[in-house]
Amino acid sequence: MPSLGEMIAPRRMGTDFRWLMSASWTSNLGDGIALAAAPLLIASLTSSPILVAAGAMMQFLPWLLFGLLAGAVADHHDRRRLVMLANGVRAVIVLALVGFLISGHATVWMVLATAFLYGTAEVFADSAGSTLLPMVVGPADLGIGNARMQAGYLVANQLAGPPLGAFLFALGSFWPFLLQVLCVALAVLLISRITRTPVPEHASADGTGSKTHAIREGLRWLRGNAPVRTLVIIILVFNVTWAAPWGVLVLYATEHLGMGPVGYGALTTASALGGFIAVFGFGWLEKHVSFATLMRVCLSCEVLMHLAFALTTSEWVAFVIMFGFGLYAFVWGTISTTVRQRLVPMELQGRIASVNMVGVFGGLVIGQFIGGVLAQTWGLTAPWWFAFAGSAITLLLVWRSISHIAAAKPVLGDEAVDDLPEEPGEGGRPLVD
């Protein structure tokens, strides 16, 4: 019987993957701690709803401002060192906040500025970090590798981190942020243990060159690659429809379903539990079900979830729906990332990943605005009906394209690369041996 370590990170994937996974899990724990502690800190310093909401916006704004630039930087520098540098900056920024909290001189404006600076450094860390996995594991292991990285996000960021952050905040406002500093610093140390130096082949030694030109190069490649372009558009549109009701989920849960604050917290936890369960089944799914089928099932479940939330008035039904959301959202996130990483040339991984993330956060901002207007005008179920209609129409339009996305091969020059594992059910061996 294989050991627990072998089940989590198979030996065939190499030591570098284990260091990368450990760093990701550790960093996610720190971010999960701040996920609960940061809003509590802002709320303890101001009663203004606008300033409290501004704290959440600091998560999105840096991606919209610097996302494309961060992708270009990642494609022209040593990506491992860039992750280490950006995470080091994050640790210093939060450590400065800890100092102000201990001295009693922290203000809400200082916290918001810290959130913006931290989020900016995080953009550069995540843009470079998203390119490391395809550089340390083979194409056949990208699926299981992304699943393990997603598992760390679910467990550390969504399940363990927030309760720990809230508990530590109750002991003292600086404690959760001090632990966050330690987690990020440890992540830097773990990343440094990767033995390979993942530098894009075309990157210059001094990192010179026009970043504007590099961004245009990435956008031009994306415009000319139909499978990846369609995948990015799907993610953008589905984030708009998803964010519309999610922006008012707390009001929907407490007022429409009558759950109360504790019930709302449990509702969000249910999705993380669903994703955690999916962690153990992803390997089997990848071996036995084609990516095209899985992508269609996941997006269909998204459409049905919106409809179910629009119709239900039962909190127990809502828990079941949210648990199911966690299951299919984990599978979708893992597959969409894996497909993108397989199709994008190594030297463009940072730029295309950053375009994808700009679309994600742009979709969230647009969707939340639409959801707020709809809820204010037509009630708390209106955003769910919008999400249902919008996602259903989008799915119908891209249904046939999904097969082309899942079956596409990366292209180098004028020839397609044929050494990728074939889709199960399409005449080939499983994606993971």
N, C-alpha and C positions, 0 to 999 in steps of 0.2 A: 504494500500500500504506500503511495507516495506521501512524503512529508507535507506539512502545511505550507512550508516555504516553497516547495516544488509545485504545489497546486496554485499558489498565488502568483508566483513568478517562475515559470518553468526554466530549468537550467539552459535549455537550448537558446533562450532569448538573451543570455549573456549577463555578465556582472554589471555592465554599464546600464542595462535596463533596470536592474534592481536599485542602483544608486539613483537613477532618474525617478523611478516610482517612489522611493523613500522620500526624496526631496519634495516631490509633488504632494504627497500625503501630509508631510510635516507643514509645508507652507499653507495647505488648505485648512489644517487645524487652526493655524494662527488667524487666517481670514474668517473662519467660522466663529472664532471667539469674538472677533470685532464685529461680526454680523449682528450680534445681539447687543454688545457693549456700546458700540458707537451711537445707535439711536437712543439708548438709555442715557448716555452722556449728554447728547444734545438736548434731550427732553429735560434733563436736570438743570440745564443752563438757560433755557428759554421756554416760554409757553406759546411762542408764535408758530402756528401751523406752517407758515411759509418757510421759516428757517428750518423746521423739522423736515419738511419736504425737500428743502435744498440739500440737506445731508444725503438723502437718497440720490438726488440728481448728480452729486459728485462722483457716483459710480459710473454714470453714463457719459458725462461731458468730456473727460479726457480721451475716451475712445473716439468720439466724434471730432475732436480737435486734432489729435495726434496719431490716430490709428494707422493711417496710410503711411505717415512718416516713419512710425515705429517698424512697420513691415519692411520698408526700404532699408532702414538701418540694420535690421536683423539679417537681411540678405547680403550685406556688404561687410560684415564683421564676424569675428569668432562668436558664434551664438552661445556657446557655453559661458564664455567670459562675460558676455552681455547680460545673460541671466543673473550671473553672480553679482555684477556691478549694480544692476537695477534693484535686485533684492537687498543688496547692501545699503543702497540709498533709502529703500523703504524702511529698513530697520533703524537707520539714523533719524529719519523723519518722525517715526513713532516714539523713539527714545526721547527726542526733544519734547514731544507732547507729554510723556510721562514725567519729565522734569517739571514742566509747568503745572501739571496736576498735583504733584507732591508738594510744590511750593504754594499752591493755592492761587496761582495767577492765571489760570486758564479761563478763556472766554469763549463764547459760542463762535465768534468770528475766527478765533485761533483754531478751533476744532474744524470748522469748515475749510479753512485754508489748509490744514493738515490733511483733511480728506482729499482735497483736490490734488495736492502734491503727491500724496501716497498713491492716488489713483493714476496719476500721470506716470509715475515710476512703474506701476503695475502694468500699464499698457505696454511698455517696452519689455518688461520681464515676460509677460504672457505671449507677446508677438514672437520673441525669440524662443521661448520655451516650447511653443506649439510646434516648432520645427525639429526639435531634438529627437522625438520618438522615431520618425522615419530614418534618422541617421544612425540609430543604434540597434534597430531590429530590421529584419527582412520584411518584404511586402506581405508574405503569408502570415506573419505574426502581428501585423498592424491591428487587426481586429481585436485579438485578445489583449494586446498592449493597451489600446484605447479603453477597453472594458475595465482593465485594472486601474487605469488612471481615473476613469469615471467613478469607479468604486471608492477610491480615496476621497474624491470630492463629496460623494454622498455620505460616507461615514464620518469624515472629519469635518467637512464644511457645513453639512446640513443636519447631521444627527448629533454628533458629540460636541462640536464647537459652540453653537449657540447656547445650550444649557450651561456649559462650563463658563462661557463669557458672562451670562446673567448672574450666575452664582458668585463669580469673582468680583463683579461690579458691586454686589451687595456688601462684600467685605471691604471694599475701597475702590474708588473710581479708577485708580492707576493700575491695579493688579491685572486686569485682563489685558491691558495694553503692554504691560511689562512682559507677560507671557507670550504675547504676540511677537514682540521683539525677539525673544529667545527662539521661537519657532522659525521665524524668517532667517535668523542668523544660522540656525542649524541646517536649514535648507541650502544656504550658500555653501556650507561645509560639505554637505552630501553631493551637491552638483560638482564640486571641485574634484571629487573622487572619480569622475568619469575619465577613463584613460584615453579615449579617443578625443581628438580636437575637432569638433564638428564645424569646419569653416567651409562656406560655399566655395566651389572650385574657382569661380571667376572673381571672387572678392580680392580687392587689392590689399596689399599688406598694410597700407596706412588708412584704408577705408575711404580714400578720396573718391570724388565723382559726384555728379549732380544727383541729389536725392529726388529732385523734381522729375528728371529724366527717368530715374529708376521707377518711380511711381507710375509714370506714363507707360513704361515698358510692361509693368505688371498688369495694368488695366487693359492694355492692348492685347496681351496674351489671353486675359480672361474673356474679352469680347470675342476673340477668335476661337475659343474652346467651348463648344455648345454644351457638353455635359456638365462641366464645372459651372459655367455661367447659369445654366438652368437650376442647378442645385443651390447656388447662392440666392437666386431669385425666390425659389421655394422657401428657403429659410427666412428671407426678409419678409415675405408676405405672411407666412405662418406666424412670425413673431409679432406682426401688426395685429393679426386676429387674436392671437393668444394674449397679448398684453392688454387689449381693450377690456376684457372682464377682470383680468388679474390685477389691474390697477385699482379696482374698487372691490377686490375680493374680501377685504376686511369688513366693509360695510355690508356686502352681500351675506357674509357668514353671520355677522352679529345682528343685523336688522331683518334680513329676509328669512334666514333660517333660524334666527333666535338662539345662536350658539353661545354667545358671550365670548370674552377674551380668551378664556382657557380653551374653549371649543375651537376657536379660530387657530390657536397655536397647534392644537392636535390635528386639525385639518391639514395644515401645511406639513406637519410631520408625517402624515399618512403617505404623502407622495414620496418622501425620502425612503420610507419603509418599502414601498413598492419597487423603487429603483434598487434597493439593497437586495431584494429577492431576485430581481432580474439579473444581478451580477452572477449568480450561480448557474443561471440557465443560458447565458449568452454563448458560452462555448458550444453547447449542444445545438443551439439555433444556427450558429454560423456554419456548423458542419452539415446540417441536414436541410436547411431552408435557404433558398437563394436570396441575395440581398434585395433584388427587385421586389420579391414577394414581401419581405420584411418591411421594406420602405412603404409599400402600398398599405399594408396592414396598419402600420404605425400612424400614417397620415389619416387613414379611415377612422381609426380609434379617436384621433384628435377631433375630427368632425363630429362623431357621435358623442364625445365627452361634452362639447359645447351645447349640443342639443339636450343632453340629459340634465345639465346644470340649469338650462333655461326652463325646463319643465318641472324639476323636483322642488318640493318644499320640505323634504325630510332630511334631517342632518345625518342620519345613518346611511341613506343613499349617497349623500355627498361624500361621506368617508370612503365608501366603496369606489365611487368614481375617482376620487383623488388618489386612492391606492393604485387603481388601474392606470391612471395618468403617469404615476411614477414608473410603473412597469414598462410601458411602451415608450415613454420619453427617454428613458435610459438607453433602450435599444436603438431608437432613432438617432440620438446624439452620438452614440458609438459608431454606428454605421455611416452616418453622413460625414463624420470626421475621417473615418478610415478611407472612404471612397475619395474624398478630396485629397488626402495625403498620397494616395496611390497614383492619382492622375496628374498632380502638379509636379513639374520638374523641381529637383532639389534646390536649385538656385533661386526659385521663385516662391518657395514655401512660405517665407515670412510675409511677402507682399499679398499673396492670395489669402492667407489666413487672416491678415489684418483687414482686407476688404470684406471678408466674411463677418468679422467681428463688428466692423462699422455698420454693416447691414443689420446685424443682430441688435445692437444698441439703438441704431436709428429706428428700427422697427418697434422697439420697446417704447421709445419716446413718442412716436406717432400713435401707436396703439393706445397708450395710456391717456393721451390727450383725447382721442376719439371716444374711448370708454368713459371718461369723465363727463364729456358733453352729452353722450347718449344717456348715461345714468341720471344726470341732472334733469334732462328733458323728458325722458320716457320711463324712468324707473330702473331699478337695479338689475332686472333681467334683460333689459334692452342690449347691453353689451354682449351678453351670451348669444342672443339671436343674431347680432351682427357678426360675431365670431363664427357661428354655425354657417351662416349664408356665405360669408367670405371664404372660409376654408373649404367649404363644399365646392364652390365654383372653381377655386384654384386647383383643387384636386382633380376635378374633371378635365381641366385644361392641360394638366401635366401628366395625366395618368399614363399615356403612351410613352412619354419622354422618360419616365422612370426606368424602363427597361434599358434604354440607351445609356443612361447615367450609370447604372449598375454594371453593365457589360463593357463599358468603355475601357480602352487600354491607354496608358500614357504614350505620348508621341514624342520621339526624339528625331528631329529633322523631318524626313519624309516617311519614316518607317515607324510602325507601332511596335511597342515592346510586347513580346509574347511570353515572357517568362513568369507572368503572374499566375497564381492559382486560379483555376476556373470555378465558376459558380456551381454549387451542387444543384443537381436537377437539370443541368444544361450540358450534360455529356462530359463533365470533368470530375476531378477528384475534389474532396472537400477543401475549403479555404484554410483550415487548420488541420495538420496531420495528427 
